[in-house]
Amino acid sequence: MQLAMFTDYALRSLMHLGVAEGHKLTTRQIADMHDAKYNHLTKVIQWLAQEGYVLSNRGRSGGLQLAKPPGDIRIGALVRDLESKTCLVDCMLADGGTCPLSSGCGLTGALLRAQEAFFRILDDYTLQDLCETPATKRLLLRLEAS
């Protein structure tokens, strides 16, 4: 399973905001830190704000910050929200896709169970868990300082 770039950027953005400890960052700063396309990251940030993960304020004293404590942001819930509509294989589409086996294949059920197991493992982690290791914190802060 490969996470979509949108999900990857959402996780990275939240990790930066998690170590910022109240200091506001801008979308441009986060985009520059990851050499990401600003327009793409803007869509990610808009989604995070709409879903209540991020507060976004415009203007001179504006910027981004977490909408709730890092310990309250469950990684499994976030990734599930972003990735559960993505099908691992064509036969998992609602219409069965183009696979001639889709009407009775055991692979679909096995893949659905595997995907749910993946999300359940991530349910054990919070944003705080991802940000609290000293090495991770140093790397994130180093990116912010450059």
Order of alpha helices (4+ residues) and beta strands (2+ residues): alpha-alpha-alpha-beta-beta-alpha-alpha-alpha-alpha
